[in-house]
Amino acid sequence: MMIGYARVSTDEQNLALQLDALRGAGCAEVFQDTGSGAEFSRAGLDRALAALEPGGVLAVWKLDRLGRSMLVTVKIVLDLDRRGVGFRSLTESFDTKTALGRGVLTASVGTPVHFSVLYGLWISNFAGGAIAAALERATNFLSVAQSQPSSGPLLIGHRILALSLMLSGDYHAALAHVETAVSLYRPDEHRDSALHYGQDIGVTAFVQLSWALWHCGHPDQSARAADRALALSRQLGHAHTLAHAFWFAGMAAVFARDVAAARAHCNNCVALASEHGFAFWAAYGQILQGWADAQQGETTTGIARIRDGLAAAEATGARSGTPYHLALLAEALALAGKIEEGLAALDEALAKVAVSGAKGWDAEIHRLRGELTGRLPDPDPAKVEDSFRTAVAIAREQGTRGYELRAGTSLARLWAEQGRRGEARDLLAPVYAWFTEGFDTADLKEAKALLDELT
């Protein structure tokens, strides 16, 4: 017999979705609780556990409904298994009768197999575009890793939490975690990490550091971190690690609007991915190739490549980057003069964000919406300004200096064209003055040129 358990944290939340799903899955009875926290007594869970007999199954809607942390959840599932009781999570398609489910049960807490399973749960959410769930999985991974003596899982916990935070739009917190991850890397100690996680954990930390540094206003340090990751990848000679590094470095170059570097990295990524059959990296690399094509005037080729890459990425189940990739498509369409199509791509991007929680790209999406709206046959200046203001506000809230500078430049340019030169200067000057490096990058050059015109 399958018994269900449902829980919400407050009285204001509704149990109906969980109850319907559990009953629809065939639960004969569903126990429920309302509340959360260490002091909360889960009487409903206690009754559910007591009602289960050998051969039965406990079902929940999501894993986080069962335990206060992943560690607690795993312990409950292990206890059930000892009693001859199965466990099933409907949303994650987690079932102790499957290989993945047995992987949790056959591995003691804190073993390499256990961490591989926890990592798999995180990557399934992250790659699938469920960023809020991925953030929770990463937090749980780090919590378990902090109770273990090994530095490898701790590094990974900080690293996957950093990436989840970046995509959810908290760049300052992300930088702190990824800097911790980098500080934990020991090449000799972690040389076999790619066998467990698909790529070397030090390389993944350095390429993610390059992203966080760019967003937090350190473009030169960002470039150096990407270069270090690539050098380490080549030294290791592990193909999947190198493909990973090429793409992340390519994205860092796109952030910096370094077309030549982005072109080189994504070409290398696609070539390596094609050689070894890495469908995910081939698709993502193709998208960056399309962006570089469009930036160099080959808009027709670029648009086709981005669309093909989006379709190929969707076929792999990878959705976390879709909002940003749609923004790259919108930029390419605008370069081709297809403004309405570009705006439609941006609308789709924001719709994807609403579903996935990948809010880390919002500032750039809104800035591009302002740029494209301003190029319509009969543009509405108020709508253009509103988009730029929204982009600046989001960038400031999320702590992305890179996007704040870019959005501030767009808004200041609009105000300058409207004769509001003092407002434009007062907005852009302090943003530009904050930077202490990267003065040869495209965004800082553009901001400086505009400030020179305004003085």
C-alpha positions as CSV (number, residue, x, y, z in Angstrom):
1,M,0.0,0.0,0.0
2,M,1.2,3.5,-0.8
3,I,0.8,6.2,1.8
4,G,1.2,9.9,1.1
5,Y,2.6,12.7,3.1
6,A,2.0,16.4,2.3
7,R,3.3,19.5,4.1
8,V,3.2,23.3,3.7
9,S,5.1,25.8,5.8
10,T,2.3,28.2,6.7
11,D,-1.5,28.3,7.0
12,E,-1.6,30.7,4.0
13,Q,-0.2,28.0,1.7
14,N,-2.4,25.5,0.0
15,L,-2.1,21.7,0.3
16,A,-4.5,21.1,-2.6
17,L,-1.8,20.6,-5.3
18,Q,0.1,18.1,-3.2
19,L,-3.0,16.2,-2.1
20,D,-4.3,16.0,-5.7
21,A,-1.0,14.7,-7.0
22,L,-0.6,12.1,-4.2
23,R,-4.1,10.8,-4.5
24,G,-3.7,10.8,-8.3
25,A,-0.6,8.6,-7.9
26,G,-2.6,6.0,-6.0
27,C,-2.1,6.8,-2.3
28,A,-4.6,5.0,-0.2
29,E,-4.3,7.6,2.6
30,V,-2.5,11.0,2.8
31,F,-1.2,12.4,6.1
32,Q,-0.4,16.1,6.3
33,D,1.3,18.8,8.4
34,T,1.5,22.6,8.4
35,G,4.7,24.2,9.7
36,S,8.5,24.2,9.4
37,G,11.6,24.7,11.4
38,A,13.6,22.7,13.9
39,E,11.1,23.2,16.7
40,F,8.1,22.1,14.6
41,S,6.6,18.7,15.6
42,R,5.5,16.8,12.5
43,A,2.6,14.8,13.9
44,G,1.3,14.0,10.4
45,L,4.7,12.5,9.4
46,D,4.9,10.5,12.6
47,R,1.5,9.0,11.8
48,A,2.4,8.3,8.2
49,L,5.6,6.5,9.3
50,A,3.7,4.5,11.9
51,A,1.1,3.4,9.4
52,L,3.6,2.0,6.9
53,E,4.2,-1.8,6.8
54,P,6.9,-3.9,5.0
55,G,6.2,-3.8,1.3
56,G,4.5,-0.4,1.5
57,V,5.7,2.9,0.0
58,L,5.8,6.4,1.4
59,A,5.1,9.0,-1.3
60,V,5.7,12.8,-1.2
61,W,5.2,15.5,-3.8
62,K,8.7,16.8,-3.5
63,L,11.8,15.6,-1.5
64,D,11.9,18.9,0.5
65,R,8.4,18.0,1.9
66,L,9.9,15.1,3.9
67,G,12.9,16.4,5.8
68,R,14.3,19.7,7.1
69,S,17.4,19.1,5.1
70,M,18.7,16.6,2.5
71,L,20.7,14.9,5.3
72,V,17.5,14.4,7.3
73,T,15.6,13.2,4.2
74,V,18.2,10.6,3.3
75,K,18.2,9.3,6.9
76,I,14.4,8.9,6.8
77,V,14.6,7.1,3.5
78,L,17.3,4.8,4.8
79,D,15.2,4.0,7.9
80,L,12.3,3.2,5.7
81,D,14.5,0.8,3.6
82,R,15.6,-1.0,6.7
83,R,11.9,-1.6,7.5
84,G,11.3,-2.9,4.0
85,V,9.4,0.2,3.0
86,G,9.9,2.0,-0.3
87,F,10.0,5.7,-0.9
88,R,8.9,7.8,-3.9
89,S,9.0,11.5,-4.7
90,L,6.6,12.4,-7.5
91,T,8.1,15.7,-8.8
92,E,11.7,14.5,-8.9
93,S,10.7,11.0,-10.3
94,F,12.8,9.6,-7.4
95,D,11.9,6.0,-6.5
96,T,14.0,3.7,-4.3
97,K,13.2,0.9,-6.8
98,T,15.3,2.7,-9.4
99,A,19.0,2.7,-9.8
100,L,19.3,6.3,-8.7
101,G,17.2,5.6,-5.7
102,R,19.2,2.5,-4.8
103,G,22.3,4.7,-5.1
104,V,21.2,6.7,-2.2
105,L,20.4,3.7,-0.1
106,T,23.6,1.7,-0.8
107,A,25.8,4.7,0.0
108,S,26.4,5.9,3.6
109,V,26.0,9.6,4.2
110,G,29.1,11.4,3.1
111,T,30.5,8.7,0.8
112,P,31.5,9.6,-2.8
113,V,28.5,7.7,-4.1
114,H,26.2,9.6,-1.8
115,F,27.6,13.0,-3.0
116,S,27.4,11.8,-6.6
117,V,23.7,11.2,-6.1
118,L,23.1,14.5,-4.4
119,Y,25.0,16.2,-7.2
120,G,22.8,14.4,-9.7
121,L,19.7,15.7,-8.0
122,W,21.1,19.2,-8.2
123,I,22.1,19.0,-11.9
124,S,18.8,17.6,-12.9
125,N,17.0,20.6,-11.4
126,F,19.6,23.1,-12.6
127,A,20.0,21.9,-16.2
128,G,16.2,21.5,-16.4
129,G,15.7,25.1,-15.6
130,A,14.2,24.7,-12.1
131,I,16.5,27.3,-10.5
132,A,14.7,27.7,-7.2
133,A,14.8,23.9,-6.7
134,A,18.5,23.8,-7.8
135,L,19.3,26.5,-5.2
136,E,17.7,24.4,-2.5
137,R,19.5,21.2,-3.7
138,A,22.8,23.1,-3.7
139,T,22.2,24.4,-0.2
140,N,21.4,20.9,1.0
141,F,24.6,19.5,-0.7
142,L,26.7,22.1,1.0
143,S,25.1,21.4,4.4
144,V,26.0,17.7,4.1
145,A,29.5,18.5,2.8
146,Q,30.1,20.8,5.8
147,S,29.7,17.8,8.1
148,Q,32.4,15.8,6.3
149,P,36.2,16.1,6.5
150,S,36.9,15.9,2.8
151,S,37.5,19.2,0.9
152,G,36.2,18.0,-2.5
153,P,32.5,17.9,-1.6
154,L,32.9,21.2,0.3
155,L,34.4,22.8,-2.8
156,I,31.6,21.4,-5.0
157,G,28.9,22.6,-2.5
158,H,30.2,26.2,-2.6
159,R,30.6,26.0,-6.4
160,I,27.1,24.7,-7.2
161,L,25.6,27.1,-4.7
162,A,27.4,30.0,-6.4
163,L,26.2,29.0,-9.9
164,S,22.6,28.6,-8.6
165,L,22.9,32.0,-6.9
166,M,24.1,33.7,-10.1
167,L,21.3,32.4,-12.1
168,S,18.8,33.4,-9.4
169,G,20.3,36.9,-9.3
170,D,22.4,37.2,-6.2
171,Y,25.9,38.0,-7.6
172,H,27.6,39.2,-4.4
173,A,26.7,36.0,-2.5
174,A,27.7,34.0,-5.5
175,L,31.2,35.6,-5.6
176,A,31.8,34.8,-1.9
177,H,30.9,31.1,-2.4
178,V,32.9,30.6,-5.6
179,E,35.9,32.4,-4.1
180,T,35.7,29.9,-1.2
181,A,35.4,27.0,-3.8
182,V,38.6,28.2,-5.5
183,S,40.5,28.5,-2.2
184,L,39.7,24.8,-1.5
185,Y,41.1,23.4,-4.7
186,R,44.0,21.1,-4.4
187,P,45.1,19.7,-7.8
188,D,46.8,16.6,-6.4
189,E,44.0,15.8,-4.0
190,H,41.2,16.4,-6.5
191,R,42.8,15.0,-9.7
192,D,40.1,12.2,-9.9
193,S,37.1,14.5,-9.4
194,A,36.1,14.4,-13.1
195,L,35.4,10.7,-12.7
196,H,32.6,11.5,-10.2
197,Y,31.3,14.9,-11.5
198,G,32.0,14.9,-15.2
199,Q,34.6,17.6,-15.1
200,D,37.5,18.7,-12.9
201,I,36.1,20.5,-9.9
202,G,38.9,23.1,-9.9
203,V,38.3,24.1,-13.5
204,T,34.6,24.5,-12.9
205,A,35.4,26.7,-9.9
206,F,37.7,29.0,-11.9
207,V,35.4,29.4,-14.9
208,Q,32.5,30.3,-12.6
209,L,34.8,32.7,-10.7
210,S,35.3,34.4,-14.1
211,W,31.5,35.0,-14.4
212,A,31.1,36.3,-10.8
213,L,34.1,38.6,-11.1
214,W,32.7,40.2,-14.3
215,H,29.3,40.8,-12.8
216,C,30.8,42.2,-9.7
217,G,32.8,44.7,-11.6
218,H,36.2,43.1,-12.1
219,P,36.5,42.4,-15.8
220,D,40.3,42.0,-15.9
221,Q,40.3,39.5,-13.0
222,S,37.5,37.8,-14.8
223,A,39.5,37.3,-17.9
224,R,42.5,36.0,-15.9
225,A,40.3,33.5,-14.1
226,A,39.0,32.2,-17.4
227,D,42.5,31.9,-18.8
228,R,43.6,30.0,-15.7
229,A,40.7,27.6,-16.1
230,L,41.6,27.0,-19.8
231,A,45.3,26.4,-19.0
232,L,44.4,24.0,-16.2
233,S,42.0,22.1,-18.6
234,R,44.6,21.7,-21.2
235,Q,47.1,20.5,-18.7
236,L,44.6,17.9,-17.4
237,G,43.8,16.6,-20.9
238,H,40.2,15.6,-20.0
239,A,38.0,16.3,-23.0
240,H,34.8,17.0,-21.1
241,T,36.5,19.3,-18.7
242,L,38.0,21.2,-21.6
243,A,34.7,21.6,-23.4
244,H,33.1,22.8,-20.2
245,A,35.9,25.4,-19.8
246,F,35.7,26.6,-23.5
247,W,32.0,27.3,-23.2
248,F,32.1,29.0,-19.8
249,A,35.1,31.1,-21.0
250,G,33.1,31.9,-24.1
251,M,30.2,33.2,-22.0
252,A,32.6,35.3,-20.0
253,A,33.8,36.8,-23.2
254,V,30.2,37.5,-24.3
255,F,29.6,39.3,-21.0
256,A,32.7,41.4,-21.8
257,R,31.6,41.9,-25.4
258,D,34.9,40.5,-26.6
259,V,33.8,39.1,-29.9
260,A,37.1,37.7,-30.9
261,A,37.6,35.8,-27.7
262,A,34.1,34.5,-27.7
263,R,34.5,33.3,-31.3
264,A,37.7,31.4,-30.5
265,H,36.3,29.8,-27.4
266,C,33.0,28.7,-28.8
267,N,34.6,27.4,-32.0
268,N,36.9,25.3,-29.9
269,C,34.0,24.1,-27.8
270,V,31.9,23.0,-30.8
271,A,34.8,21.3,-32.4
272,L,35.7,19.3,-29.3
273,A,32.1,18.6,-28.5
274,S,31.4,17.3,-32.0
275,E,34.5,15.1,-31.9
276,H,33.5,13.5,-28.6
277,G,29.7,13.5,-29.0
278,F,29.0,16.1,-26.2
279,A,25.5,17.1,-27.4
280,F,25.0,19.6,-24.6
281,W,28.2,21.6,-25.2
282,A,27.8,21.4,-29.0
283,A,24.4,23.0,-28.7
284,Y,25.5,25.7,-26.2
285,G,28.6,26.4,-28.2
286,Q,26.6,26.8,-31.4
287,I,24.5,29.5,-29.7
288,L,27.6,31.5,-28.9
289,Q,28.9,31.0,-32.4
290,G,25.7,32.6,-33.7
291,W,26.1,35.6,-31.4
292,A,29.6,36.1,-32.7
293,D,28.5,35.8,-36.3
294,A,25.8,38.5,-35.8
295,Q,28.3,40.8,-34.1
296,Q,30.6,40.5,-37.1
297,G,27.9,41.3,-39.6
298,E,26.8,37.8,-40.5
299,T,23.3,38.2,-39.1
300,T,21.5,35.6,-41.2
301,T,24.0,32.9,-40.3
302,G,24.1,34.0,-36.7
303,I,20.3,33.9,-36.3
304,A,20.1,30.5,-37.8
305,R,22.9,29.2,-35.6
306,I,21.3,30.5,-32.4
307,R,17.9,29.0,-33.3
308,D,19.5,25.7,-34.2
309,G,21.4,25.7,-30.9
310,L,18.3,26.6,-28.9
311,A,16.5,23.6,-30.5
312,A,19.4,21.3,-29.9
313,A,19.7,22.4,-26.3
314,E,16.0,21.8,-25.7
315,A,16.4,18.3,-27.1
316,T,19.0,17.6,-24.4
317,G,16.6,18.8,-21.7
318,A,18.9,21.8,-20.9
319,R,16.8,24.9,-20.1
320,S,18.7,26.9,-17.5
321,G,20.4,29.1,-20.1
322,T,17.3,29.6,-22.3
323,P,16.4,33.1,-21.2
324,Y,19.8,34.5,-21.8
325,H,20.2,32.6,-25.1
326,L,16.9,34.2,-26.2
327,A,18.3,37.6,-25.3
328,L,21.3,36.8,-27.6
329,L,18.9,35.9,-30.3
330,A,17.0,39.2,-29.8
331,E,20.3,41.1,-30.1
332,A,21.1,39.2,-33.4
333,L,17.6,39.9,-34.8
334,A,18.0,43.6,-33.9
335,L,21.3,43.7,-35.8
336,A,19.4,42.3,-38.8
337,G,16.7,45.0,-38.5
338,K,14.1,42.5,-37.3
339,I,13.0,44.5,-34.3
340,E,9.5,43.0,-33.8
341,E,11.0,39.5,-33.9
342,G,13.6,40.6,-31.4
343,L,11.0,42.0,-29.0
344,A,9.1,38.8,-29.3
345,A,12.2,36.8,-28.3
346,L,12.6,39.1,-25.3
347,D,9.0,38.5,-24.2
348,E,9.6,34.8,-24.5
349,A,12.8,35.2,-22.4
350,L,10.9,36.9,-19.6
351,A,8.2,34.3,-19.8
352,K,10.8,31.6,-19.3
353,V,12.3,33.5,-16.4
354,A,8.9,33.6,-14.7
355,V,8.7,29.8,-14.9
356,S,12.4,28.9,-14.2
357,G,13.4,31.5,-11.7
358,A,16.5,32.3,-13.7
359,K,16.4,36.0,-12.9
360,G,20.1,36.7,-13.2
361,W,19.7,37.8,-16.8
362,D,16.7,40.1,-16.1
363,A,18.7,43.4,-16.2
364,E,20.1,42.7,-19.7
365,I,16.8,41.5,-21.0
366,H,15.1,44.7,-19.9
367,R,17.9,46.8,-21.3
368,L,17.7,45.1,-24.7
369,R,13.9,45.6,-24.6
370,G,14.6,49.3,-24.2
371,E,17.1,49.4,-27.0
372,L,14.8,47.5,-29.4
373,T,11.7,49.5,-28.4
374,G,13.6,52.7,-29.3
375,R,14.2,51.3,-32.8
376,L,10.5,50.8,-33.6
377,P,9.1,52.9,-36.4
378,D,7.1,55.0,-33.9
379,P,8.9,54.5,-30.6
380,D,7.4,55.5,-27.3
381,P,10.2,57.3,-25.3
382,A,8.4,56.6,-22.0
383,K,8.5,52.9,-22.6
384,V,12.1,53.0,-23.6
385,E,13.0,54.9,-20.5
386,D,11.0,52.6,-18.3
387,S,12.8,49.6,-19.7
388,F,16.2,51.2,-19.0
389,R,15.2,52.3,-15.5
390,T,14.0,48.8,-14.8
391,A,17.3,47.3,-16.0
392,V,19.3,49.7,-13.8
393,A,17.2,49.0,-10.8
394,I,17.5,45.2,-11.2
395,A,21.2,45.4,-11.8
396,R,21.7,47.3,-8.6
397,E,19.5,45.0,-6.6
398,Q,21.3,41.9,-7.9
399,G,24.7,43.3,-7.5
400,T,25.8,43.1,-11.1
401,R,28.1,46.1,-11.8
402,G,28.6,44.9,-15.3
403,Y,24.9,45.1,-16.2
404,E,24.5,48.3,-14.2
405,L,27.2,50.0,-16.2
406,R,25.6,48.8,-19.5
407,A,22.1,49.7,-18.5
408,G,23.2,53.1,-17.1
409,T,25.0,53.9,-20.4
410,S,21.8,53.1,-22.3
411,L,19.7,55.3,-20.1
412,A,22.2,58.1,-20.0
413,R,22.4,58.1,-23.8
414,L,18.6,58.4,-24.0
415,W,18.6,61.3,-21.6
416,A,21.4,63.0,-23.5
417,E,19.5,62.7,-26.7
418,Q,16.5,64.3,-25.0
419,G,18.6,67.2,-23.8
420,R,18.8,66.0,-20.2
421,R,22.6,66.1,-20.2
422,G,23.0,66.9,-16.5
423,E,20.8,63.9,-15.4
424,A,22.7,61.7,-17.8
425,R,26.1,62.7,-16.4
426,D,24.9,62.4,-12.8
427,L,23.6,58.9,-13.5
428,L,26.6,57.5,-15.4
429,A,29.6,59.2,-13.8
430,P,29.4,57.5,-10.4
431,V,28.8,54.1,-11.9
432,Y,31.8,54.5,-14.2
433,A,34.0,56.0,-11.4
434,W,33.4,52.8,-9.3
435,F,35.5,50.7,-11.7
436,T,39.3,50.3,-11.1
437,E,40.1,48.0,-14.0
438,G,38.8,46.9,-17.4
439,F,39.2,50.3,-19.1
440,D,40.0,48.7,-22.4
441,T,36.8,46.6,-22.5
442,A,33.9,47.6,-24.8
443,D,31.4,48.7,-22.1
444,L,33.8,50.9,-20.2
445,K,35.1,52.5,-23.4
446,E,31.5,53.2,-24.5
447,A,30.7,54.7,-21.1
448,K,33.8,56.9,-21.1
449,A,33.1,58.2,-24.6
450,L,29.6,59.2,-23.6
451,L,30.8,60.9,-20.4
452,D,33.3,62.8,-22.5
453,E,30.5,64.1,-24.7
454,L,28.5,65.1,-21.6
455,T,31.3,67.2,-20.1
